[in-house]
């Protein structure tokens, strides 16, 4: 997918040094703290714009990762779930998972490095896959359809449409 909205390109620091030559690397060199394989992997991922490195100990995911159509549609539906937050478990799940993923994991320069130290920093960008965008979009369209059904039940001239919608929507 390609980004749908323009975004600001935020330059990050590039403190990785020279790219090691992996052709003449020994096994003993790979077991040190400055592993040439680790450095090579870091350099290759910095060029793919998946994380933004502020300092050696502070980084976040690149915000351009969520500027895709499904994620933007799901994020646009988020404010409507606040109305159903107390009464609907699905709305609680969707809001909870999305907010923790975005602000607790991906875009928090304090917590993101802690999670990156447990896994690897170049996998942090994949945490945006945790956002339940398909569930969010389905739940949003379900709420829209239920609103249409409620409107059709009060209009006297639309009995055929009401019967058709009520027959196809078993939950109403």
Backbone as JSON Lines, residues from 0, in Angstrom:
{"i":0,"aa":"X","n":[0.83,-1.17,0.0],"ca":[0.0,0.0,0.0],"c":[0.88,1.24,0.0]}
{"i":1,"aa":"X","n":[0.34,2.29,-0.51],"ca":[1.08,3.54,-0.55],"c":[0.42,4.56,0.36]}
{"i":2,"aa":"X","n":[1.19,5.49,0.88],"ca":[0.58,6.52,1.74],"c":[-0.44,7.34,0.96]}
{"i":3,"aa":"X","n":[-1.53,7.71,1.61],"ca":[-2.58,8.46,0.95],"c":[-2.49,9.95,1.23]}
{"i":4,"aa":"X","n":[-1.87,10.31,2.31],"ca":[-1.73,11.72,2.66],"c":[-0.26,12.1,2.68]}
{"i":5,"aa":"X","n":[0.05,13.32,2.33],"ca":[1.45,13.72,2.46],"c":[1.82,13.85,3.94]}
{"i":6,"aa":"X","n":[3.04,13.57,4.24],"ca":[3.49,13.66,5.62],"c":[4.86,14.33,5.64]}
{"i":7,"aa":"X","n":[5.23,14.77,6.79],"ca":[6.51,15.42,6.95],"c":[7.59,14.38,7.13]}
{"i":8,"aa":"X","n":[8.66,14.55,6.4],"ca":[9.8,13.64,6.5],"c":[10.68,14.13,7.64]}
{"i":9,"aa":"X","n":[10.72,13.38,8.71],"ca":[11.5,13.74,9.87],"c":[12.82,13.01,9.79]}
{"i":10,"aa":"X","n":[13.88,13.76,9.68],"ca":[15.2,13.16,9.59],"c":[15.6,12.59,10.94]}
{"i":11,"aa":"X","n":[16.21,11.43,10.92],"ca":[16.69,10.83,12.15],"c":[18.21,10.82,12.13]}
{"i":12,"aa":"X","n":[18.8,10.52,13.25],"ca":[20.27,10.47,13.3],"c":[20.75,9.23,12.59]}
{"i":13,"aa":"X","n":[21.91,9.31,12.02],"ca":[22.48,8.15,11.32],"c":[23.85,7.85,11.92]}
{"i":14,"aa":"X","n":[23.82,7.3,13.11],"ca":[25.06,7.01,13.84],"c":[25.4,5.54,13.76]}
{"i":15,"aa":"X","n":[25.41,4.97,12.61],"ca":[25.71,3.56,12.54],"c":[27.13,3.3,12.06]}
{"i":16,"aa":"X","n":[27.84,4.31,11.58],"ca":[29.22,4.13,11.16],"c":[29.33,3.45,9.81]}
{"i":17,"aa":"X","n":[30.51,2.98,9.49],"ca":[30.68,2.33,8.18],"c":[29.99,0.97,8.14]}
{"i":18,"aa":"X","n":[29.51,0.64,6.97],"ca":[28.86,-0.65,6.78],"c":[29.94,-1.73,6.73]}
{"i":19,"aa":"X","n":[29.83,-2.76,7.56],"ca":[30.87,-3.8,7.58],"c":[30.84,-4.66,6.33]}
{"i":20,"aa":"X","n":[32.0,-5.16,5.98],"ca":[32.13,-6.09,4.86],"c":[31.87,-7.49,5.41]}
{"i":21,"aa":"X","n":[30.77,-8.09,5.03],"ca":[30.39,-9.38,5.58],"c":[31.08,-10.54,4.87]}
{"i":22,"aa":"X","n":[31.81,-10.26,3.8],"ca":[32.47,-11.32,3.05],"c":[33.61,-11.96,3.8]}
{"i":23,"aa":"X","n":[34.35,-11.2,4.58],"ca":[35.49,-11.75,5.3],"c":[35.3,-11.66,6.82]}
{"i":24,"aa":"X","n":[34.09,-11.92,7.29],"ca":[33.78,-11.89,8.71],"c":[33.91,-13.29,9.29]}
{"i":25,"aa":"X","n":[34.53,-13.39,10.44],"ca":[34.68,-14.68,11.09],"c":[33.55,-14.9,12.09]}
{"i":26,"aa":"X","n":[33.42,-16.13,12.55],"ca":[32.38,-16.45,13.52],"c":[32.67,-15.78,14.86]}
{"i":27,"aa":"X","n":[33.93,-15.61,15.21],"ca":[34.27,-14.96,16.49],"c":[33.86,-13.49,16.48]}
{"i":28,"aa":"X","n":[33.93,-12.84,15.33],"ca":[33.54,-11.42,15.25],"c":[32.05,-11.24,15.41]}
{"i":29,"aa":"X","n":[31.28,-12.26,15.06],"ca":[29.83,-12.16,15.18],"c":[29.35,-12.3,16.62]}
{"i":30,"aa":"X","n":[30.19,-12.8,17.5],"ca":[29.81,-13.01,18.9],"c":[30.16,-11.82,19.8]}
{"i":31,"aa":"X","n":[30.62,-10.73,19.23],"ca":[30.98,-9.56,20.04],"c":[29.77,-8.63,20.16]}
{"i":32,"aa":"X","n":[29.94,-7.57,20.98],"ca":[28.86,-6.59,21.14],"c":[28.62,-5.81,19.86]}
{"i":33,"aa":"X","n":[29.66,-5.58,19.09],"ca":[29.53,-4.85,17.83],"c":[29.49,-5.86,16.67]}
{"i":34,"aa":"X","n":[28.5,-6.7,16.69],"ca":[28.37,-7.74,15.68],"c":[28.19,-7.1,14.3]}
{"i":35,"aa":"X","n":[29.0,-7.49,13.32],"ca":[28.83,-6.9,11.98],"c":[27.48,-7.24,11.35]}
{"i":36,"aa":"X","n":[26.91,-8.38,11.71],"ca":[25.6,-8.74,11.18],"c":[24.51,-7.82,11.73]}
{"i":37,"aa":"X","n":[24.62,-7.52,13.03],"ca":[23.67,-6.62,13.66],"c":[23.78,-5.21,13.08]}
{"i":38,"aa":"X","n":[25.0,-4.75,12.89],"ca":[25.22,-3.41,12.32],"c":[24.7,-3.36,10.89]}
{"i":39,"aa":"X","n":[24.97,-4.38,10.1],"ca":[24.49,-4.41,8.71],"c":[22.97,-4.4,8.67]}
{"i":40,"aa":"X","n":[22.33,-5.16,9.57],"ca":[20.87,-5.2,9.6],"c":[20.29,-3.84,10.0]}
{"i":41,"aa":"X","n":[20.94,-3.17,10.97],"ca":[20.49,-1.85,11.4],"c":[20.6,-0.84,10.26]}
{"i":42,"aa":"X","n":[21.7,-0.86,9.54],"ca":[21.9,0.08,8.43],"c":[20.86,-0.15,7.34]}
{"i":43,"aa":"X","n":[20.59,-1.39,7.01],"ca":[19.63,-1.66,5.94],"c":[18.21,-1.25,6.34]}
{"i":44,"aa":"X","n":[17.87,-1.36,7.61],"ca":[16.53,-0.97,8.05],"c":[16.4,0.53,8.23]}
{"i":45,"aa":"X","n":[17.46,1.24,8.51],"ca":[17.38,2.69,8.63],"c":[17.06,3.31,7.27]}
{"i":46,"aa":"X","n":[17.5,2.71,6.21],"ca":[17.21,3.23,4.87],"c":[15.78,2.96,4.44]}
{"i":47,"aa":"X","n":[15.07,2.06,5.08],"ca":[13.7,1.73,4.7],"c":[12.65,2.57,5.42]}
{"i":48,"aa":"X","n":[13.09,3.5,6.24],"ca":[12.2,4.46,6.93],"c":[11.12,3.77,7.75]}
{"i":49,"aa":"X","n":[11.5,2.82,8.55],"ca":[10.54,2.14,9.4],"c":[10.55,2.68,10.82]}
{"i":50,"aa":"X","n":[11.67,3.19,11.27],"ca":[11.74,3.79,12.59],"c":[12.42,5.15,12.47]}
{"i":51,"aa":"X","n":[12.16,5.99,13.45],"ca":[12.8,7.3,13.52],"c":[13.68,7.28,14.76]}
{"i":52,"aa":"X","n":[14.95,7.44,14.56],"ca":[15.93,7.38,15.63],"c":[16.24,8.79,16.1]}
{"i":53,"aa":"X","n":[15.83,9.14,17.31],"ca":[16.1,10.47,17.86],"c":[17.48,10.53,18.5]}
{"i":54,"aa":"X","n":[17.82,9.47,19.19],"ca":[19.07,9.37,19.92],"c":[19.43,7.89,19.9]}
{"i":55,"aa":"X","n":[20.57,7.53,20.46],"ca":[20.93,6.12,20.48],"c":[19.99,5.29,21.35]}
{"i":56,"aa":"X","n":[19.35,5.95,22.32],"ca":[18.44,5.23,23.21],"c":[16.98,5.59,23.03]}
{"i":57,"aa":"X","n":[16.64,6.44,22.08],"ca":[15.26,6.88,21.89],"c":[14.87,6.78,20.42]}
{"i":58,"aa":"X","n":[13.85,6.0,20.15],"ca":[13.34,5.89,18.78],"c":[11.86,5.54,18.83]}
{"i":59,"aa":"X","n":[11.16,5.79,17.72],"ca":[9.75,5.46,17.58],"c":[9.54,4.89,16.19]}
{"i":60,"aa":"X","n":[8.35,4.38,15.94],"ca":[8.0,3.93,14.59],"c":[7.75,5.15,13.71]}
{"i":61,"aa":"X","n":[7.93,4.97,12.43],"ca":[7.68,6.06,11.49],"c":[6.17,6.27,11.36]}
{"i":62,"aa":"X","n":[5.68,7.49,11.6],"ca":[4.23,7.73,11.52],"c":[3.63,7.51,10.14]}
{"i":63,"aa":"X","n":[4.43,7.49,9.1],"ca":[3.89,7.27,7.77],"c":[3.34,5.86,7.6]}
{"i":64,"aa":"X","n":[3.63,4.97,8.53],"ca":[3.12,3.6,8.44],"c":[1.6,3.52,8.57]}
{"i":65,"aa":"X","n":[1.01,4.45,9.31],"ca":[-0.44,4.39,9.5],"c":[-1.19,5.31,8.53]}
{"i":66,"aa":"X","n":[-0.48,5.93,7.6],"ca":[-1.14,6.77,6.59],"c":[-1.53,5.94,5.38]}
{"i":67,"aa":"X","n":[-2.27,4.88,5.61],"ca":[-2.8,4.04,4.55],"c":[-4.32,4.01,4.72]}
{"i":68,"aa":"X","n":[-5.01,3.72,3.65],"ca":[-6.47,3.84,3.62],"c":[-7.17,3.06,4.74]}
{"i":69,"aa":"X","n":[-6.86,1.77,4.98],"ca":[-7.6,1.07,6.03],"c":[-7.35,1.65,7.42]}
{"i":70,"aa":"X","n":[-6.12,2.01,7.69],"ca":[-5.81,2.55,9.02],"c":[-6.43,3.93,9.21]}
{"i":71,"aa":"X","n":[-6.41,4.76,8.18],"ca":[-7.03,6.08,8.29],"c":[-8.53,5.99,8.45]}
{"i":72,"aa":"X","n":[-9.17,5.05,7.75],"ca":[-10.61,4.86,7.9],"c":[-10.94,4.38,9.31]}
{"i":73,"aa":"X","n":[-10.14,3.46,9.82],"ca":[-10.37,2.97,11.18],"c":[-10.13,4.07,12.21]}
{"i":74,"aa":"X","n":[-9.11,4.87,12.03],"ca":[-8.84,5.96,12.97],"c":[-9.91,7.05,12.89]}
{"i":75,"aa":"X","n":[-10.49,7.24,11.71],"ca":[-11.56,8.23,11.58],"c":[-12.83,7.78,12.3]}
{"i":76,"aa":"X","n":[-13.03,6.46,12.43],"ca":[-14.22,5.94,13.12],"c":[-14.05,5.9,14.64]}
{"i":77,"aa":"X","n":[-12.84,6.08,15.13],"ca":[-12.58,5.98,16.58],"c":[-13.42,6.91,17.44]}
{"i":78,"aa":"X","n":[-13.61,8.19,17.09],"ca":[-14.4,9.05,17.98],"c":[-15.85,8.59,18.16]}
{"i":79,"aa":"X","n":[-16.4,7.91,17.18],"ca":[-17.78,7.43,17.3],"c":[-17.91,6.29,18.3]}
{"i":80,"aa":"X","n":[-16.82,5.58,18.55],"ca":[-16.86,4.48,19.51],"c":[-16.86,4.97,20.95]}
{"i":81,"aa":"X","n":[-16.5,6.23,21.15],"ca":[-16.53,6.79,22.5],"c":[-17.95,6.84,23.06]}
{"i":82,"aa":"X","n":[-18.94,6.97,22.16],"ca":[-20.33,7.0,22.6],"c":[-20.79,5.66,23.15]}
{"i":83,"aa":"X","n":[-20.21,4.57,22.66],"ca":[-20.62,3.23,23.07],"c":[-19.6,2.59,24.01]}
{"i":84,"aa":"X","n":[-18.7,3.38,24.55],"ca":[-17.59,2.83,25.32],"c":[-18.04,2.11,26.59]}
{"i":85,"aa":"X","n":[-19.05,2.63,27.27],"ca":[-19.49,2.01,28.53],"c":[-20.39,0.8,28.32]}
{"i":86,"aa":"X","n":[-21.08,0.75,27.19],"ca":[-22.08,-0.3,27.02],"c":[-21.65,-1.42,26.08]}
{"i":87,"aa":"X","n":[-20.59,-1.25,25.32],"ca":[-20.24,-2.23,24.31],"c":[-18.81,-2.72,24.53]}
{"i":88,"aa":"X","n":[-18.66,-4.02,24.67],"ca":[-17.35,-4.61,24.9],"c":[-16.47,-4.5,23.65]}
{"i":89,"aa":"X","n":[-17.07,-4.58,22.47],"ca":[-16.3,-4.46,21.24],"c":[-15.68,-3.07,21.11]}
{"i":90,"aa":"X","n":[-16.41,-2.04,21.49],"ca":[-15.87,-0.68,21.44],"c":[-14.73,-0.53,22.44]}
{"i":91,"aa":"X","n":[-14.86,-1.14,23.61],"ca":[-13.79,-1.09,24.59],"c":[-12.54,-1.78,24.08]}
{"i":92,"aa":"X","n":[-12.71,-2.93,23.44],"ca":[-11.57,-3.66,22.89],"c":[-10.89,-2.87,21.78]}
{"i":93,"aa":"X","n":[-11.69,-2.35,20.86],"ca":[-11.13,-1.62,19.72],"c":[-10.36,-0.39,20.19]}
{"i":94,"aa":"X","n":[-10.96,0.41,21.05],"ca":[-10.29,1.6,21.53],"c":[-9.07,1.26,22.37]}
{"i":95,"aa":"X","n":[-9.18,0.27,23.22],"ca":[-8.06,-0.11,24.08],"c":[-6.86,-0.6,23.29]}
{"i":96,"aa":"X","n":[-7.08,-1.53,22.38],"ca":[-5.97,-2.08,21.59],"c":[-5.35,-1.01,20.7]}
{"i":97,"aa":"X","n":[-6.18,-0.18,20.07],"ca":[-5.66,0.85,19.18],"c":[-4.86,1.89,19.94]}
{"i":98,"aa":"X","n":[-5.38,2.38,21.05],"ca":[-4.67,3.41,21.8],"c":[-3.38,2.89,22.43]}
{"i":99,"aa":"X","n":[-3.41,1.67,22.96],"ca":[-2.19,1.1,23.53],"c":[-1.15,0.85,22.43]}
{"i":100,"aa":"X","n":[-1.59,0.37,21.28],"ca":[-0.65,0.12,20.19],"c":[-0.03,1.41,19.7]}
{"i":101,"aa":"X","n":[-0.84,2.44,19.49],"ca":[-0.31,3.69,18.95],"c":[0.52,4.47,19.96]}
{"i":102,"aa":"X","n":[-0.07,4.73,21.13],"ca":[0.58,5.64,22.07],"c":[1.4,4.93,23.15]}
{"i":103,"aa":"X","n":[1.19,3.65,23.32],"ca":[1.96,2.93,24.31],"c":[3.12,2.16,23.74]}
{"i":104,"aa":"X","n":[3.03,1.78,22.48],"ca":[4.07,0.94,21.89],"c":[4.8,1.63,20.75]}
{"i":105,"aa":"X","n":[4.05,2.12,19.77],"ca":[4.7,2.6,18.54],"c":[5.29,4.0,18.65]}
{"i":106,"aa":"X","n":[4.58,4.93,19.26],"ca":[4.99,6.33,19.24],"c":[5.33,6.87,20.61]}
{"i":107,"aa":"X","n":[5.88,6.05,21.45],"ca":[6.3,6.47,22.78],"c":[7.82,6.31,22.85]}
{"i":108,"aa":"X","n":[8.58,7.4,22.86],"ca":[10.05,7.27,22.83],"c":[10.65,6.71,24.12]}
{"i":109,"aa":"X","n":[9.84,6.49,25.15],"ca":[10.34,5.89,26.38],"c":[10.1,4.38,26.38]}
{"i":110,"aa":"X","n":[8.9,3.97,25.99],"ca":[8.54,2.54,26.05],"c":[9.0,1.78,24.81]}
{"i":111,"aa":"X","n":[9.01,2.43,23.66],"ca":[9.41,1.75,22.42],"c":[10.82,1.16,22.5]}
{"i":112,"aa":"X","n":[11.83,1.87,23.03],"ca":[13.14,1.23,23.16],"c":[13.17,0.06,24.14]}
{"i":113,"aa":"X","n":[12.31,0.1,25.17],"ca":[12.25,-1.05,26.08],"c":[11.72,-2.29,25.37]}
{"i":114,"aa":"X","n":[10.7,-2.11,24.56],"ca":[10.16,-3.23,23.79],"c":[11.17,-3.66,22.73]}
{"i":115,"aa":"X","n":[11.86,-2.68,22.13],"ca":[12.88,-3.01,21.13],"c":[14.06,-3.75,21.72]}
{"i":116,"aa":"X","n":[14.35,-3.55,23.0],"ca":[15.44,-4.29,23.62],"c":[15.06,-5.73,23.91]}
{"i":117,"aa":"X","n":[13.74,-5.99,24.07],"ca":[13.28,-7.37,24.28],"c":[13.19,-8.13,22.97]}
{"i":118,"aa":"X","n":[12.8,-7.44,21.92],"ca":[12.74,-8.07,20.6],"c":[13.96,-7.55,19.83]}
{"i":119,"aa":"X","n":[13.76,-6.89,18.76],"ca":[14.81,-6.18,18.03],"c":[14.22,-4.87,17.54]}
{"i":120,"aa":"X","n":[15.0,-3.8,17.5],"ca":[14.43,-2.5,17.14],"c":[13.82,-2.44,15.75]}
{"i":121,"aa":"X","n":[14.32,-3.2,14.82],"ca":[13.8,-3.1,13.46],"c":[12.5,-3.86,13.27]}
{"i":122,"aa":"X","n":[11.97,-4.49,14.31],"ca":[10.65,-5.12,14.22],"c":[9.56,-4.27,14.85]}
{"i":123,"aa":"X","n":[9.92,-3.13,15.45],"ca":[8.94,-2.26,16.09],"c":[7.91,-1.76,15.08]}
{"i":124,"aa":"X","n":[8.32,-1.54,13.84],"ca":[7.39,-1.0,12.84],"c":[6.24,-1.96,12.58]}
{"i":125,"aa":"X","n":[6.39,-3.23,12.88],"ca":[5.32,-4.2,12.63],"c":[4.21,-4.15,13.67]}
{"i":126,"aa":"X","n":[4.39,-3.39,14.72],"ca":[3.35,-3.3,15.74],"c":[2.09,-2.62,15.23]}
{"i":127,"aa":"X","n":[2.17,-1.9,14.14],"ca":[0.93,-1.3,13.61],"c":[0.0,-2.37,13.05]}
{"i":128,"aa":"X","n":[0.49,-3.58,12.88],"ca":[-0.38,-4.67,12.47],"c":[-1.33,-5.08,13.59]}
{"i":129,"aa":"X","n":[-1.05,-4.68,14.82],"ca":[-1.94,-5.01,15.94],"c":[-3.21,-4.19,15.96]}
{"i":130,"aa":"X","n":[-3.23,-3.09,15.23],"ca":[-4.43,-2.24,15.2],"c":[-5.55,-3.02,14.5]}
{"i":131,"aa":"X","n":[-6.66,-3.24,15.18],"ca":[-7.74,-4.05,14.59],"c":[-8.57,-3.24,13.58]}
{"i":132,"aa":"X","n":[-7.95,-2.89,12.44],"ca":[-8.64,-2.02,11.49],"c":[-9.82,-2.7,10.83]}
{"i":133,"aa":"X","n":[-9.73,-3.98,10.54],"ca":[-10.86,-4.67,9.9],"c":[-12.04,-4.77,10.87]}
{"i":134,"aa":"X","n":[-11.76,-5.08,12.13],"ca":[-12.81,-5.13,13.13],"c":[-13.42,-3.75,13.36]}
{"i":135,"aa":"X","n":[-12.58,-2.72,13.34],"ca":[-13.06,-1.36,13.53],"c":[-13.99,-0.94,12.4]}
{"i":136,"aa":"X","n":[-13.59,-1.22,11.18],"ca":[-14.41,-0.85,10.02],"c":[-15.72,-1.65,10.02]}
{"i":137,"aa":"X","n":[-15.65,-2.94,10.33],"ca":[-16.86,-3.75,10.38],"c":[-17.8,-3.28,11.49]}
{"i":138,"aa":"X","n":[-17.25,-2.96,12.64],"ca":[-18.08,-2.47,13.74],"c":[-18.69,-1.12,13.41]}
{"i":139,"aa":"X","n":[-17.95,-0.27,12.71],"ca":[-18.48,1.03,12.3],"c":[-19.61,0.9,11.3]}
{"i":140,"aa":"X","n":[-19.44,0.04,10.3],"ca":[-20.51,-0.17,9.32],"c":[-21.71,-0.87,9.94]}
{"i":141,"aa":"X","n":[-21.48,-1.72,10.93],"ca":[-22.59,-2.34,11.65],"c":[-23.4,-1.28,12.39]}
{"i":142,"aa":"X","n":[-22.73,-0.34,13.01],"ca":[-23.45,0.74,13.71],"c":[-24.23,1.6,12.73]}
{"i":143,"aa":"X","n":[-23.65,1.86,11.56],"ca":[-24.36,2.64,10.53],"c":[-25.6,1.89,10.05]}
{"i":144,"aa":"X","n":[-25.46,0.6,9.82],"ca":[-26.59,-0.21,9.35],"c":[-27.69,-0.28,10.4]}
{"i":145,"aa":"X","n":[-27.32,-0.4,11.67],"ca":[-28.33,-0.42,12.72],"c":[-29.04,0.93,12.83]}
{"i":146,"aa":"X","n":[-28.31,2.02,12.58],"ca":[-28.95,3.34,12.56],"c":[-29.94,3.48,11.42]}
{"i":147,"aa":"X","n":[-29.59,2.93,10.27],"ca":[-30.51,2.96,9.12],"c":[-31.76,2.15,9.42]}
{"i":148,"aa":"X","n":[-31.59,1.0,10.06],"ca":[-32.75,0.17,10.41],"c":[-33.66,0.9,11.39]}
{"i":149,"aa":"X","n":[-33.07,1.59,12.36],"ca":[-33.89,2.33,13.33],"c":[-34.67,3.45,12.64]}
{"i":150,"aa":"X","n":[-34.06,4.1,11.68],"ca":[-34.76,5.15,10.94],"c":[-35.9,4.55,10.12]}
{"i":151,"aa":"X","n":[-35.62,3.4,9.48],"ca":[-36.65,2.78,8.64],"c":[-37.81,2.23,9.45]}
{"i":152,"aa":"X","n":[-37.61,1.89,10.7],"ca":[-38.72,1.38,11.5],"c":[-39.71,2.46,11.87]}
{"i":153,"aa":"X","n":[-39.28,3.71,11.86],"ca":[-40.2,4.8,12.21],"c":[-40.86,5.44,11.0]}
{"i":154,"aa":"X","n":[-40.4,5.15,9.8],"ca":[-41.01,5.73,8.6],"c":[-42.12,4.8,8.11]}
{"i":155,"aa":"X","n":[-43.35,5.26,8.02],"ca":[-44.47,4.36,7.69],"c":[-44.49,3.91,6.24]}
{"i":156,"aa":"X","n":[-43.94,4.66,5.3],"ca":[-44.05,4.3,3.9],"c":[-43.02,3.3,3.41]}
{"i":157,"aa":"X","n":[-42.1,2.87,4.24],"ca":[-41.03,1.99,3.8],"c":[-41.15,0.6,4.43]}
{"i":158,"aa":"X","n":[-42.28,-0.01,4.34],"ca":[-42.48,-1.31,4.98],"c":[-41.72,-2.42,4.27]}
{"i":159,"aa":"X","n":[-41.63,-2.37,2.92],"ca":[-40.92,-3.41,2.19],"c":[-39.42,-3.36,2.51]}
{"i":160,"aa":"X","n":[-38.85,-2.17,2.52],"ca":[-37.43,-2.04,2.83],"c":[-37.15,-2.45,4.28]}
{"i":161,"aa":"X","n":[-38.06,-2.12,5.18],"ca":[-37.9,-2.49,6.57],"c":[-37.91,-4.0,6.74]}
{"i":162,"aa":"X","n":[-38.85,-4.66,6.08],"ca":[-38.93,-6.12,6.17],"c":[-37.7,-6.78,5.57]}
{"i":163,"aa":"X","n":[-37.2,-6.24,4.47],"ca":[-36.01,-6.8,3.85],"c":[-34.78,-6.63,4.76]}
{"i":164,"aa":"X","n":[-34.61,-5.46,5.33],"ca":[-33.47,-5.24,6.2],"c":[-33.57,-6.06,7.48]}
{"i":165,"aa":"X","n":[-34.75,-6.16,8.05],"ca":[-34.9,-6.94,9.27],"c":[-34.71,-8.43,8.99]}
{"i":166,"aa":"X","n":[-35.04,-8.89,7.8],"ca":[-34.83,-10.3,7.46],"c":[-33.36,-10.6,7.26]}
{"i":167,"aa":"X","n":[-32.6,-9.66,6.71],"ca":[-31.18,-9.92,6.48],"c":[-30.34,-9.64,7.73]}
{"i":168,"aa":"X","n":[-30.82,-8.8,8.61],"ca":[-30.07,-8.46,9.82],"c":[-30.74,-9.14,11.0]}
{"i":169,"aa":"X","n":[-30.23,-10.28,11.4],"ca":[-30.88,-11.09,12.43],"c":[-30.74,-10.47,13.83]}
{"i":170,"aa":"X","n":[-29.76,-9.62,14.02],"ca":[-29.52,-9.08,15.37],"c":[-30.54,-8.03,15.77]}
{"i":171,"aa":"X","n":[-31.32,-7.51,14.82],"ca":[-32.28,-6.44,15.16],"c":[-33.63,-7.01,15.46]}
